[in-house]
Amino acid sequence: LARVLIRVDNRPFSTCRLSAFIRSILGFILFSTSYCVVNTGIYYKFVRPLRQEERELLERELIEADRAGFTVNLK
């Protein structure tokens, strides 16, 4: 008589333990997190310095216009 031993699967993230719905939720969370991290990195590396440079250029132009005697009338 041969005994067949069935090993109990105790791994928490195996396909036997998680349904497809839970795995898709975890996948979406992982995708969303990576998307946000990449967008934040791109913003701080490229977009923010460009906006700061444009702001400084505008400030310099306004200072030069003020020194030249021009006024800005907002009505």
C-alpha positions, 0 to 999 in steps of 0.5 A: 500500500502506497501512501500519497502525502499531499503537502499543504500549500502555505505560501501566501501569494500562490495562485491557489490562495488568491483569487484572480480578483485579488491578484488584479487589485494588487497588480493595479495598485503596483501599476498605479504606484509605479506610475505616480513615482515615475511621473513625480520623478519626471516632474522634479527632473524636467518640468519644475526646472523649466517652469522655474527658468521661465519664472526667472526670465519673466521676473528679469523682464519685468525688472528691466521694464520697470527700470526703463520706465514702463508700467503695466496697467491692469484694468 
